[in-house]
């Protein structure tokens, strides 16, 4: 079973930008990491989400190409 856990930790999803940026809460929803904007708000406010290796507390944080978001063992790369 540890192998499956290892795979989960390495899960990376890519979000391709349609505009100049996407907000952090929207990115979490788009990647299916949270069920709603309210869920996104709580996990972000609790400091559970990292952007480029740093805890991020603002749901409206603008993510741009090259940013990497980590939450719950999953990673999103913004392109």
KETIBA-161599 format. One record per atom (N, C-alpha, C): x, y, z; residue in one letter. Coordinates in steps of 0.1 Angstrom, whole numbers, padded with zeros to 4 digits, always signed. Layout:
N
XYZA/...
***
This chain:
79
+0008-0012+0000X/+0000+0000+0000X/+0008+0013+0000X/+0020+0013+0006X/+0028+0026+0006X/+0030+0031-0009X/+0031+0022-0018X/+0033+0026-0032X/+0022+0035-0037X/+0010+0031-0034X/-0002+0039-0038X/-0002+0053-0032X/+0002+0053-0019X/+0003+0066-0012X/+0013+0074-0018X/+0025+0069-0022X/+0035+0076-0029X/+0030+0082-0042X/+0022+0074-0049X/+0017+0080-0062X/+0008+0091-0060X/+0000+0090-0049X/-0009+0101-0046X/-0002+0114-0043X/+0009+0113-0036X/+0017+0125-0032X/+0023+0131-0045X/+0025+0124-0055X/+0032+0129-0067X/+0022+0134-0078X/+0009+0133-0074X/-0001+0137-0084X/+0001+0152-0088X/+0002+0154-0101X/+0003+0168-0106X/-0007+0170-0117X/-0014+0181-0116X/-0024+0185-0126X/-0019+0198-0132X/-0022+0200-0144X/-0018+0213-0151X/-0031+0221-0154X/-0031+0233-0151X/-0042+0242-0155X/-0036+0252-0165X/-0042+0252-0177X/-0038+0262-0187X/-0046+0274-0186X/-0039+0285-0185X/-0046+0298-0184X/-0053+0302-0196X/-0065+0308-0195X/-0072+0314-0206X/-0069+0329-0206X/-0067+0334-0194X/-0064+0348-0193X/-0050+0350-0187X/-0047+0362-0182X/-0034+0365-0176X/-0031+0357-0163X/-0042+0354-0156X/-0041+0348-0143X/-0054+0340-0140X/-0053+0332-0129X/-0065+0326-0123X/-0063+0327-0108X/-0074+0330-0101X/-0073+0331-0087X/-0072+0318-0080X/-0065+0318-0068X/-0062+0306-0061X/-0074+0297-0059X/-0085+0303-0054X/-0097+0296-0051X/-0103+0289-0063X/-0103+0296-0074X/-0108+0291-0087X/-0099+0279-0092X/-0086+0280-0090X/-0077+0270-0094X/-0080+0257-0086X/-0082+0258-0073X/-0085+0246-0065X/-0097+0240-0069X/-0108+0248-0073X/-0120+0242-0078X/-0118+0236-0091X/-0111+0242-0100X/-0109+0237-0114X/-0102+0224-0114X/-0093+0222-0104X/-0085+0210-0103X/-0093+0199-0096X/-0104+0202-0090X/-0112+0193-0083X/-0106+0190-0069X/-0098+0199-0064X/-0092+0197-0051X/-0102+0200-0039X/-0112+0209-0042X/-0122+0213-0033X/-0135+0212-0040X/-0146+0211-0033X/-0159+0210-0039X/-0166+0223-0042X/-0162+0234-0035X/-0168+0247-0036X/-0159+0258-0032X/-0163+0270-0036X/-0156+0282-0032X/-0155+0283-0017X/-0165+0279-0010X/-0165+0279+0005X/-0154+0270+0011X/-0153+0258+0005X/-0143+0248+0009X/-0129+0254+0006X/-0128+0260-0005X/-0115+0267-0009X/-0111+0277+0002X/-0121+0285+0005X/-0118+0296+0015X/-0113+0291+0028X/-0119+0280+0033X/-0115+0274+0046X/-0101+0268+0045X/-0098+0260+0035X/-0085+0254+0035X/-0074+0264+0032X/-0077+0275+0025X/-0067+0285+0023X/-0065+0293+0036X/-0076+0297+0042X/-0075+0305+0055X/-0068+0297+0066X/-0069+0284+0065X/-0063+0275+0075X/-0048+0273+0072X/-0043+0278+0061X/-0029+0277+0058X/-0025+0264+0052X/-0035+0256+0047X/-0032+0243+0042X/-0028+0243+0027X/-0028+0254+0021X/-0024+0255+0006X/-0011+0263+0005X/-0002+0257-0003X/+0010+0264-0006X/+0011+0269-0020X/+0016+0280-0022X/+0019+0286-0036X/+0034+0288-0037X/+0040+0281-0046X/+0055+0282-0048X/+0062+0279-0035X/+0057+0269-0027X/+0064+0265-0015X/+0061+0273-0002X/+0053+0283-0004X/+0049+0292+0008X/+0035+0291+0011X/+0031+0290+0024X/+0017+0290+0027X/+0010+0303+0022X/-0002+0301+0017X/-0009+0313+0011X/-0022+0314+0018X/-0026+0326+0022X/-0038+0328+0030X/-0049+0336+0023X/-0046+0340+0010X/-0055+0348+0003X/-0062+0340-0009X/-0075+0338-0008X/-0082+0331-0018X/-0081+0338-0032X/-0080+0351-0032X/-0079+0359-0044X/-0065+0360-0050X/-0055+0353-0044X/-0042+0354-0049X/-0042+0351-0064X/-0035+0359-0072X/-0035+0357-0086X/-0023+0348-0090X/-0027+0337-0096X/-0017+0327-0100X/-0014+0329-0115X/-0001+0329-0118X/+0003+0332-0132X/+0011+0320-0137X/+0014+0320-0150X/+0021+0309-0156X/+0034+0306-0148X/+0037+0294-0145X/+0049+0290-0137X/+0046+0288-0123X/+0035+0293-0117X/+0032+0291-0103X/+0029+0276-0101X/+0032+0271-0089X/+0029+0258-0085X/+0021+0258-0072X/+0010+0251-0071X/+0001+0251-0059X/+0001+0237-0054X/+0003+0236-0041X/+0003+0223-0034X/-0008+0223-0023X/-0016+0212-0023X/-0026+0210-0013X/-0030+0195-0012X/-0030+0190+0001X/-0034+0177+0003X/-0027+0166-0005X/-0014+0168-0006X/-0005+0158-0014X/-0006+0159-0029X/-0014+0169-0034X/-0015+0171-0048X/-0009+0184-0052X/-0005+0185-0065X/+0001+0197-0070X/-0006+0201-0083X/-0007+0214-0084X/-0012+0220-0096X/-0001+0229-0102X/+0001+0228-0115X/+0011+0237-0122X/+0003+0246-0131X/+0005+0259-0130X/-0002+0268-0138X/+0006+0271-0151X/+0000+0270-0162X/+0007+0272-0175X/+0000+0282-0183X/
***
